[in-house]
């Protein structure tokens, strides 16, 4: 293989490997920045979700699954409560 194809392959592998970690870190930082009252009104526990995200990140697949659940299911509920839409 040529130098360019090796470079493209390396960039592709790094992108695929770092995507789950980036998603997990994004979910963890989002969970950490939400105020406690938002979590309480949403009926969720901030400490539990942060711990689950953190420990699931130790396994790539687990981190990807838990971060996706948080970002797609829990975060929209928190955003709704924070903006005043109580359900």
C-alpha positions as CSV (number, residue, x, y, z in Angstrom):
1,X,0.0,0.0,0.0
2,X,1.0,3.5,-0.6
3,X,1.6,6.2,2.0
4,X,-1.8,7.9,1.3
5,X,-3.8,4.7,1.6
6,X,-2.0,3.9,4.9
7,X,-2.9,7.4,6.2
8,X,-6.5,7.1,5.2
9,X,-6.7,3.6,6.8
10,X,-5.1,5.0,10.0
11,X,-7.5,7.9,10.2
12,X,-10.5,5.6,9.6
13,X,-9.5,3.2,12.3
14,X,-8.9,6.1,14.8
15,X,-12.2,7.6,14.0
16,X,-14.1,4.3,14.4
17,X,-12.3,3.5,17.7
18,X,-12.7,7.0,19.2
19,X,-16.3,7.5,18.3
20,X,-17.7,5.3,21.2
21,X,-15.4,7.0,23.7
22,X,-16.4,10.5,22.4
23,X,-20.1,9.6,22.7
24,X,-19.7,8.3,26.2
25,X,-17.8,11.4,27.3
26,X,-20.4,13.6,25.7
27,X,-23.2,11.8,27.6
28,X,-21.2,12.0,30.9
29,X,-20.5,15.7,30.5
30,X,-24.2,16.4,29.6
31,X,-25.4,14.4,32.7
32,X,-22.9,16.3,34.9
33,X,-24.0,19.7,33.8
34,X,-27.7,19.3,34.5
35,X,-28.9,20.8,37.8
36,X,-30.1,18.5,40.5
37,X,-33.6,19.9,40.4
38,X,-34.0,18.9,36.7
39,X,-33.1,15.3,37.6
40,X,-35.6,15.4,40.6
41,X,-38.5,16.7,38.5
42,X,-37.8,14.2,35.8
43,X,-37.8,11.4,38.3
44,X,-34.3,10.3,37.5
45,X,-31.2,10.0,39.6
46,X,-28.1,11.9,38.4
47,X,-25.6,10.0,40.4
48,X,-26.9,6.6,39.1
49,X,-26.8,7.7,35.5
50,X,-23.3,9.2,35.8
51,X,-22.0,6.1,37.5
52,X,-23.6,3.8,34.9
53,X,-22.2,5.8,32.0
54,X,-18.8,6.0,33.6
55,X,-18.5,2.3,34.3
56,X,-20.1,1.2,31.0
57,X,-17.4,3.3,29.2
58,X,-14.9,0.7,30.4
59,X,-16.3,-1.6,27.8
60,X,-16.6,0.0,24.4
61,X,-19.9,-1.7,23.5
62,X,-21.4,-1.1,26.9
63,X,-20.4,2.6,26.8
64,X,-21.9,2.9,23.3
65,X,-25.2,1.3,24.4
66,X,-25.6,3.2,27.7
67,X,-24.5,6.6,26.1
68,X,-27.0,6.1,23.3
69,X,-29.8,5.3,25.7
70,X,-29.0,8.3,27.8
71,X,-28.7,10.7,24.8
72,X,-31.8,9.3,23.0
73,X,-34.2,8.6,25.9
74,X,-33.2,10.4,29.1
75,X,-31.6,13.6,27.8
76,X,-34.8,14.7,25.9
77,X,-36.8,14.2,29.2
78,X,-34.3,16.4,31.1
79,X,-34.3,19.1,28.4
80,X,-38.1,19.2,28.5
81,X,-38.2,19.6,32.3
82,X,-35.4,22.2,32.2
83,X,-37.4,24.2,29.6
84,X,-40.5,24.1,31.7
85,X,-42.5,21.3,30.0
86,X,-43.5,19.1,32.9
87,X,-45.1,15.8,31.9
